[in-house]
Amino acid sequence: MEDVLTETAPPSRFLEEDLDNFATPSPPLPHPFILLSPDPNPIPYLLLIAISPPSLALLHRIPGKTLIGALIVPETPLSGTALVPSPRDRSIDIYAVDNGKTVLVAVQYPIPAERAKAVARAVVRGLTAERVVVLDSIKRGNYRGRLTGDEAVGVKLETAEQRREGGGVAMEWMPEGSVVDGLGAAVMGECQMRRIKGTLCVTWPDQGRPSVVPLLGTVMKGLGLDVDVDVAGVEGELGGGFDLDLYS
């Protein structure tokens, strides 16, 4: 007679993903939140969110910025963050310019895809503005237009409210079939749901030659921001390690 206690157990009839249904689910992550200075500020006209490295470098060249707060993503460690805001910190800093009429958000580290929607909701709802502009980059494989090795590319996507008003950022429309993901896309989705005038400006390449700095500088100046568009200086801040073969 077989010993049912010692013989090898038969293979499970459950699939690997089905076994997870019996495991205790992980506790949900806390919601991101915004810490702002206690001084009351009027609703800003423009909320500019810089995500791509070149746009961040240009944002830090805008004079007269006043640090008014930060967005905290609870699971992101704050160790090593300087007391005085630095472009090299892993932080999301919030600045005001022009007496609070414009608010700048510097997203200085990658936001995981699974947290993009929560962070976008915290930014758009916590910093209510009449108009939102996001400066991001696009991966080569997600772009369906023509890319060349010696030409910077910049295109835009707008919410229905912004299209209805017209005008806006002077950029070509994003080619049909192109895909944008991550925090920039999540912010646009939140703006669309809340009927906010929103524009997503994406550039290629993210870093390297050809430089997108002049193109982004033109966008910022068109938004009424005084920015120092020093191409060599900005590229130096980005590390200066450019390889043309990567973008040809």
C-alpha positions in Angstrom: 0.0 0.0 0.0 1.3 3.5 -0.9 2.3 5.8 1.9 0.3 8.9 1.2 2.3 10.9 3.8 5.7 10.5 2.2 5.1 10.2 -1.5 5.7 13.1 -3.7 2.7 15.4 -3.9 1.0 15.7 -7.3 1.5 18.9 -9.3 -0.9 21.7 -8.4 -3.9 22.1 -10.7 -3.7 25.9 -10.2 -1.9 28.2 -12.4 0.9 30.3 -10.8 -1.2 33.5 -11.0 -4.2 31.7 -9.4 -2.2 30.8 -6.3 -1.8 34.6 -5.7 -5.5 34.8 -5.1 -5.0 33.0 -1.8 -2.2 35.3 -0.6 -2.8 38.2 1.7 -2.9 41.4 -0.5 -0.2 44.0 0.2 -1.5 47.1 2.0 -2.2 50.0 -0.3 0.5 52.7 -0.6 -0.4 56.1 1.0 -1.5 58.8 -1.3 1.0 61.4 -2.5 0.4 64.8 -0.9 1.5 68.5 -1.2 3.1 70.6 1.4 2.7 74.3 0.7 3.7 77.5 2.5 0.9 78.8 4.7 0.6 82.1 2.8 -2.7 82.2 0.9 -2.1 82.5 -2.9 -4.6 83.2 -5.6 -5.4 80.5 -8.2 -2.5 80.7 -10.6 -3.1 81.2 -14.3 -0.4 78.8 -15.4 0.9 75.5 -13.9 4.1 74.4 -15.7 5.3 70.8 -14.9 8.8 70.0 -16.0 9.6 66.2 -16.3 12.3 65.8 -19.0 15.9 66.6 -18.0 16.3 69.5 -20.5 13.1 71.1 -19.3 14.2 70.7 -15.7 17.6 72.4 -16.5 15.8 75.3 -18.1 13.3 75.6 -15.2 16.2 76.1 -12.8 17.4 79.0 -15.0 14.2 81.0 -14.5 15.1 83.9 -12.2 12.9 85.1 -9.4 11.6 81.8 -8.3 10.3 81.4 -4.8 10.1 77.9 -3.3 6.6 77.5 -1.9 6.3 73.8 -1.3 7.0 70.2 -2.4 5.0 67.1 -3.4 5.7 64.1 -1.2 5.5 60.6 -2.5 5.6 58.6 0.8 7.5 55.6 -0.4 10.3 57.7 -1.9 13.2 58.2 0.6 14.3 61.7 1.4 17.7 60.9 2.6 20.4 62.9 0.9 18.0 65.7 0.0 19.6 69.1 0.6 17.9 71.7 2.8 18.4 74.2 0.0 16.7 72.9 -3.2 19.1 71.4 -5.7 18.6 70.2 -9.2 20.3 66.9 -8.2 17.9 66.1 -5.4 15.3 63.3 -5.7 12.4 65.6 -5.0 9.4 67.3 -6.5 9.8 71.0 -5.7 7.1 73.7 -6.3 8.0 77.3 -7.1 6.0 80.5 -7.7 7.0 83.3 -10.1 5.3 86.5 -11.0 3.6 87.0 -7.6 2.0 83.5 -7.8 0.5 83.9 -11.2 2.7 81.0 -12.4 3.5 77.9 -10.5 6.4 75.7 -11.5 6.7 72.0 -10.6 10.1 70.3 -11.0 9.8 66.5 -11.1 13.4 65.5 -10.4 13.2 61.7 -10.4 11.3 59.1 -12.4 7.8 58.3 -11.2 6.9 54.6 -11.5 4.1 53.8 -13.9 1.9 52.4 -11.2 2.2 55.7 -9.2 1.8 58.1 -12.1 -2.0 58.5 -11.8 -1.8 59.1 -8.0 0.9 61.7 -8.4 -0.9 63.4 -11.3 -4.1 63.6 -9.3 -2.2 65.2 -6.3 -0.6 67.8 -8.6 -3.6 68.8 -10.7 -6.1 68.9 -7.8 -3.7 70.3 -5.2 -2.4 73.1 -7.5 -5.6 74.2 -9.2 -4.7 76.4 -12.2 -6.5 77.8 -15.2 -4.0 76.3 -17.6 -1.6 73.4 -17.3 1.5 72.8 -19.5 3.6 69.7 -19.2 7.1 69.4 -20.7 8.1 65.8 -21.2 10.0 63.6 -23.7 9.0 60.7 -25.9 10.7 57.4 -26.5 11.8 56.8 -30.1 9.7 53.6 -30.3 6.6 55.5 -29.3 6.8 58.1 -32.0 5.1 57.5 -35.4 6.4 60.6 -37.2 9.7 61.0 -39.0 12.9 61.1 -36.8 16.3 62.2 -38.1 19.7 62.1 -36.5 20.3 65.9 -36.9 16.9 67.4 -36.1 15.2 68.0 -32.7 11.6 67.1 -32.6 8.9 68.7 -30.6 5.1 68.0 -30.8 2.1 68.7 -28.6 -1.2 67.1 -27.4 -4.0 69.2 -26.0 -7.2 68.6 -24.0 -10.6 69.3 -25.5 -10.8 72.6 -23.5 -7.5 73.9 -24.8 -8.4 72.9 -28.4 -11.7 74.7 -28.1 -10.0 77.9 -27.0 -7.3 77.7 -29.7 -3.9 79.3 -29.7 -1.6 77.8 -27.0 1.9 76.5 -27.5 3.3 76.9 -31.0 4.2 73.3 -31.8 3.2 70.8 -34.4 0.5 68.3 -33.5 1.6 64.8 -32.3 1.4 62.4 -35.2 -1.5 59.9 -35.1 -0.5 56.6 -33.6 2.2 58.1 -31.3 2.1 57.0 -27.7 3.0 58.9 -24.6 3.0 57.2 -21.2 4.1 57.9 -17.6 3.4 61.0 -15.5 2.9 63.4 -18.4 0.1 61.3 -19.9 -1.4 60.9 -16.5 -1.5 64.6 -15.9 -3.2 65.1 -19.3 -5.8 62.5 -18.4 -6.5 64.3 -15.1 -6.8 67.6 -16.9 -9.2 66.1 -19.5 -11.5 64.7 -16.8 -11.5 68.0 -14.9 -12.1 70.1 -18.1 -8.9 72.0 -17.6 -7.0 73.7 -20.5 -4.0 71.4 -20.7 -1.1 71.0 -23.1 1.5 68.2 -23.2 4.7 69.1 -25.1 7.0 66.2 -25.8 10.5 66.4 -27.3 13.0 64.0 -28.8 15.8 63.2 -28.0 15.6 63.3 -24.2 19.3 64.0 -23.8 22.0 64.2 -26.4 22.4 65.7 -29.9 20.5 67.3 -31.5 19.7 69.6 -28.6 16.1 70.3 -27.7 17.1 73.2 -25.5 16.4 76.0 -28.0 13.0 74.5 -28.8 12.0 74.2 -25.1 13.4 77.7 -24.5 11.0 79.1 -27.2 8.1 77.3 -25.5 8.9 78.8 -22.1 9.3 82.3 -23.5 6.0 81.9 -25.3 4.4 81.2 -22.0 5.8 84.5 -20.7 8.7 83.0 -18.7 12.0 84.8 -18.6 14.5 81.9 -19.1 18.3 81.9 -19.9 18.6 79.6 -23.0 22.3 78.9 -22.8 22.6 75.8 -24.9 26.1 75.0 -23.9 25.5 75.7 -20.2 22.3 73.5 -20.1 24.0 70.7 -21.9 26.9 70.9 -19.4 24.5 70.6 -16.6 23.0 67.5 -18.2 26.3 65.8 -18.2 27.7 66.6 -21.6 27.9 62.9 -22.6 26.4 62.9 -26.1 26.6 60.2 -28.7 25.1 61.0 -32.0 25.0 57.4 -33.1 22.4 56.7 -30.5 20.0 59.1 -32.2 20.6 58.5 -35.9 
